Amino acid sequence: MAAAGAQFSQAGVAAIYCVHGTFCGDDVLGLFTELEAWAPSVARPLRRWSKRAIDAVIGETGNYTPDFAERMEAALSAAAPRRVPVRLFHWSSQNHHIARADGAVRLVDELATFAERLPTRELMAPSPWRGGLGRGADAAKSQATSNTPPPQGERDEQINQRVILWAHSHGGNVFALLTNLLGADEAARQEFFHASRSFFRPWIATRPDLPVWDRVEQLLADPQHPVRRLKLDVITYGTPIRYGWDAGGYHNLLHVIHHRPHAKHHAHRAPYPPWPHDVLAAEHGDYIQQVGIAGTNFPPLPIALRTFLADWRLGSLLQRDLGGWLRSRLKHGMRVHGDGTTLLVDYDDPHWLPWTHVLGHAPYTRSHWLPLHCELAAEHFYGDQPSGV
């Protein structure tokens, strides 16, 4: 890991954000999110307490803990020219669209705050945008002036500041929505926030229940905001194929999937139907990644009418081209994402009980595999690049 840490540091990695997946966040049932709209000073400590309780119970089983982050930072920084900070980012972890969208919005806000604190000369020039949220339109033309490179002398003084986004399971789909928000043109962003509006803004009052959404909507409209100049290198582990990714919102993208090929199936696809004894033994890899595709959401709490409405509207936007029955999509057994690079890895995981390997979904977050994961990220993100690029 020391070599990987040196590569991260030389490439200009300013921070690594580790993000958990579904059902191990700070608001599994969605109760605290609803409470936050009425009493944020009460909801926030409850969120922190809930996350600490989950960490104490499940540890590194499909989850990133503070101890994991400390070990990762210490190992990466041991031989690096400068320290590589590792941070944990928490989201509610509910299994529906609006929860992942809320996670993406809060992460944009986190990254914006981080970027604002970096010295301006250490931020690289912004890259052209691309349309997001399913639009695919090229917004670079309208932003030509803001994307004009600085003079050569100024470019020579700049060093790249990168952030590695490191996610497990649906935390990767939080990242997918984040890239779409960063890469979207104005029309697509307005469509996203309009679809979600009942979640963060009351029907009658003008003041938002969740001010972070208004704040992010405004900063994304600013093409000069420092968050636009961060290079985001994204790596996901066991992320189900759910949303598309916008190349205008990331610099590098790598997916790692636990997979064992079946002799009678395509080498890069999971067998279907999955037999119970194979699932319980994680015989062919990550079954949670296989079944967590579009159409497997849980609804928000019945008492949360506004959240339910926002989730339905957002689903219509994000999955507007989704067709066919869930069974027909599961039959494809797709492991390989349509965007970025996908590595299929056969983990020799010593945990054989279903609740310890979580149907093949747990190896990614164990410290045992951290050296391998750091080496994969260093090789695929920075292995063929000179220092500072």
DOKE-796453 format. One line per 3 residues: number of its first residue (from 1); their letters; for each residue x, y, z of C-alpha. Coordinates in steps of 0.001 Angstrom, whole numbers, plus 500000, padded with zeros to 6 digits. Example, Ala and Ser with C-alpha at 12.3 -4.5 7.8 and 13.67 -1.06 7.14 Angstrom:
2
1> AS> 512300 495500 507800  513670 498940 507140
END
This chain:
389
1> MAA> 500000 500000 500000  502954 502317 500519  503648 502347 496771
4> AGA> 499990 503075 496034  500021 505881 498592  503066 507418 496922
7> QFS> 501287 507291 493546  498156 508870 495026  500186 511669 496589
10> QAG> 502265 512326 493469  499116 512400 491330  497713 515162 493535
13> VAA> 495076 513230 495492  493822 515698 498084  491357 513335 499781
16> IYC> 489648 509964 499545  485958 509680 500425  484702 506204 501384
19> VHG> 480939 505796 501021  478882 502844 502262  475999 501162 500469
22> TFC> 472404 500332 501375  471095 499542 504863  474244 500507 506785
25> GDD> 473928 504288 506812  472686 506817 509327  468943 506565 508590
28> VLG> 467995 503076 507413  464239 503564 507899  464027 507193 506792
31> LFT> 462661 508399 510136  465466 510856 510826  465246 512353 507340
34> ELE> 461595 513188 507961  462434 514491 511433  465217 516683 510012
37> AWA> 462622 518738 508147  461022 519707 511466  463801 519507 514052
40> PSV> 467279 519307 512494  469019 519827 515830  467342 516636 517065
43> ARP> 467702 514587 513883  471444 515114 513357  472643 513589 516650
46> LRR> 470201 510722 516130  471768 510088 512732  475239 509983 514282
49> WSK> 474091 507634 517051  472381 505341 514525  475520 505082 512387
52> RAI> 477731 504354 515405  475336 501587 516469  475412 499993 513016
55> DAV> 479218 500172 512899  479405 498456 516286  477111 495623 515172
58> IGE> 478245 494809 511627  481799 496157 511600  483431 495729 508167
61> TGN> 480754 493403 506801  479622 495428 503805  480441 498631 505652
64> YTP> 483202 501229 506042  484102 502015 509648  486218 504772 511234
67> DFA> 488887 502152 512024  488955 501170 508337  489476 504804 507315
70> ERM> 492242 505295 509887  494103 502176 508759  493748 503171 505125
73> EAA> 495039 506698 505720  497974 505529 507831  499033 502871 505309
76> LSA> 498729 505165 502277  500555 508035 503978  503416 505973 505396
79> AAP> 505787 506481 502451  503963 509264 500602  505466 512758 500075
82> RRV> 502371 514168 501756  499499 512746 503780  496532 511248 501917
85> PVR> 493422 512058 504004  490700 509384 504079  487218 510527 505038
88> LFH> 483893 508768 505554  480734 510160 503983  477381 508917 505307
91> WSS> 473976 508977 503643  470643 507550 504777  471224 504246 502870
94> QNH> 467563 503642 502049  466899 501613 498918  465086 504077 496669
97> HIA> 465773 506899 494212  465207 509908 496426  467509 508546 499156
100> RAD> 470345 508093 496671  469590 511521 495172  469716 513065 498650
103> GAV> 473075 511355 499188  474363 512761 495896  473200 516289 496738
106> RLV> 474791 516157 500181  478024 514824 498701  478122 517669 496158
109> DEL> 477762 520045 499101  480576 518263 500957  482877 518405 497934
112> ATF> 482001 522052 497326  482995 522960 500880  486200 520970 500473
115> AER> 487031 522655 497155  486398 526120 498575  489051 525506 501242
118> LPT> 491736 524520 498755  494136 527220 497543  492951 528482 494177
121> REL> 496322 527949 492523  496180 524264 493470  492982 523649 491563
124> MAP> 493205 522585 487963  491330 524366 485194  487724 523212 484673
127> SPW> 487014 520609 482045  484172 520901 479507  480785 519797 480741
130> RGG> 478474 517290 479131  474747 516939 479451  473520 514706 482246
133> LGR> 470462 513006 483718  469764 511158 480508  469980 514247 478312
136> GAD> 473303 513540 476641  473414 517114 475362  476753 518834 475084
139> AAK> 476697 521940 477245  480304 522789 476525  479315 525189 473759
142> SQA> 477389 527423 476138  480276 527287 478622  483091 527968 476163
145> TSN> 484084 531202 477869  484202 529729 481382  486256 526766 480160
148> TPP> 488949 528790 478450  492317 527464 479711  494463 529864 481758
151> PQG> 497664 531339 480293  500613 528979 480015  502506 530582 482885
154> ERD> 499540 530190 485211  499035 526563 484121  502642 525787 484992
157> EQI> 502055 526907 488584  498979 524762 488980  499038 521221 490242
160> NQR> 496167 518825 489860  493954 518329 492892  492109 515066 492716
163> VIL> 489529 513460 494945  489056 509708 494919  485451 508644 495473
166> WAH> 485427 505091 496840  482049 503382 497237  480418 500080 498077
169> SHG> 477147 498823 496570  474508 501538 495987  476985 504104 497276
172> GNV> 478292 503814 493712  474876 504828 492400  475020 507870 494667
175> FAL> 478183 508690 492721  476422 508048 489410  473795 510648 490279
178> LTN> 476535 513020 491459  478280 512800 488068  474987 513515 486354
181> LLG> 474428 516582 488515  477932 517878 487807  477686 517117 484104
184> ADE> 474103 518221 483508  473097 521255 481518  470754 523791 483085
187> AAR> 467575 522240 481685  468445 518767 482983  469328 520116 486429
190> QEF> 466044 521985 486641  464197 518812 485702  465975 516895 488472
193> FHA> 465292 519467 491178  461706 519956 490021  461031 516222 490253
196> SRS> 462516 516142 493779  460999 519400 495040  458295 517915 497266
199> FFR> 461049 516116 499206  462982 519196 500289  460452 522057 500023
202> PWI> 456969 522197 501619  453953 522659 499385  452928 525920 501077
205> ATR> 455936 527428 502863  458660 529110 500823  461491 528082 503144
208> PDL> 463012 524665 502276  462914 521883 504865  466357 520710 503728
211> PVW> 468412 523844 502896  471280 521770 501476  469183 521093 498363
214> DRV> 468650 524795 497659  472306 525487 498343  473478 522810 495899
217> EQL> 470989 523888 493246  472486 527381 493374  476146 526372 493408
220> LAD> 475664 523994 490458  474356 526952 488462  477713 528687 488973
223> PQH> 480190 527504 486301  483059 529125 488225  482502 527333 491521
226> PVR> 485687 525574 492745  483923 522196 492833  483947 522308 489033
229> RLK> 487731 522211 489045  488171 519068 491104  489224 515931 489261
232> LDV> 487035 513101 490519  488439 509575 490220  485649 507133 491017
235> ITY> 485976 503493 492057  482959 501362 492983  482738 497909 494547
238> GTP> 479779 495623 493939  477614 498442 492583  474449 497180 490843
241> IRY> 473895 498462 487316  471227 501067 487879  471836 504608 486534
244> GWD> 473957 505947 483715  477126 507950 484356  477938 511349 482870
247> AGG> 481543 511615 481674  481417 515358 482280  481172 514699 486014
250> YHN> 484188 512446 486561  487748 511992 485326  488346 508251 485845
253> LLH> 485811 505496 486525  486538 501944 487665  484128 499224 488834
256> VIH> 485191 496108 490764  482756 493179 490851  483058 489851 492692
259> HRP> 482423 487223 489994  483125 483555 489288  482405 482469 485701
262> HAK> 480034 479563 485119  481008 476947 482549  477619 477126 480788
265> HHA> 477290 480904 480713  479107 483904 479287  482325 484589 481185
268> HRA> 481204 488105 482145  477612 487304 483139  476026 485815 486248
271> PYP> 473964 482619 485849  470172 482817 485961  468136 481589 487696
274> PWP> 470338 481588 490786  469868 478321 492642  469342 478649 496424
277> HDV> 472349 476536 497408  474597 478570 495087  473283 481844 496501
280> LAA> 473817 480790 500114  477399 479797 499299  478077 482809 497025
283> EHG> 479130 480231 494475  479213 482584 491487  480172 485820 493160
286> DYI> 478104 488796 494259  474389 487995 494087  473375 491307 495662
289> QQV> 475074 493124 492784  473210 490850 490379  469707 491482 491747
292> GIA> 470059 495119 492881  469239 496469 489412  466435 498805 488391
295> GTN> 463055 497637 489644  464219 496419 493059  463644 499574 495093
298> FPP> 461806 499621 498404  459143 502326 498767  459662 505172 501241
301> LPI> 457769 505114 504531  453984 505297 504003  453786 508285 506370
304> ALR> 456220 510231 504168  453806 511292 501424  456025 514068 500074
307> TFL> 459029 511745 499937  456962 509053 498232  455816 511529 495573
310> ADW> 459356 512814 494963  460652 509252 494663  457973 508373 492098
313> RLG> 458657 511498 490028  462409 511010 490201  462051 507379 489146
316> SLL> 460094 508483 486086  462954 510836 485212  465912 508549 485918
319> QRD> 464359 505429 484390  462338 506962 481594  463636 504404 479090
322> LGG> 463276 501398 481401  461100 498729 479849  460221 495074 480179
325> WLR> 459733 492893 483225  462266 492655 486037  462740 488958 485289
328> SRL> 463838 489688 481734  466469 492121 483019  467686 489673 485654
331> KHG> 468114 486994 483005  470849 489072 481365  472976 488687 484522
334> MRV> 475026 491718 483539  478158 492328 485568  479882 494869 483303
337> HGD> 478839 498520 483529  478271 500451 480334  480493 503312 481515
340> GTT> 484084 503197 482727  486165 500047 483187  484858 496956 484978
343> LLV> 487188 494448 486659  485729 491028 487486  487564 489678 490535
346> DYD> 487212 486209 492078  487620 486868 495818  488833 483961 497907
349> DPH> 486755 485036 500879  487202 482834 503986  483751 483710 505344
352> WLP> 481349 480925 504377  478173 481770 506316  475554 483744 504313
355> WTH> 475312 486475 506952  479087 486957 506982  479726 487041 503241
358> VLG> 476290 488664 502586  475707 486515 499497  479081 487517 498049
361> HAP> 478582 491232 498693  480841 491706 501732  484483 491071 500710
364> YTR> 484959 494532 499192  484904 496399 502517  487215 494172 504539
367> SHW> 490651 495506 505484  492081 492188 504304  491540 493255 500684
370> LPL> 492517 496900 501120  496086 496516 499741  494713 494889 496574
373> HCE> 492096 497586 496117  494604 500403 496567  496944 498808 494036
376> LAA> 494094 498416 491523  493132 502079 491917  496735 503283 491612
379> EHF> 497371 501172 488519  494186 502045 486656  494031 505715 487615
382> YGD> 497669 506788 487696  499830 503922 486461  500445 505367 483000
385> QPS> 500557 509037 483999  503502 511199 485037  503443 512796 488453
388> GV> 501028 515696 488836  498919 514818 485782
END
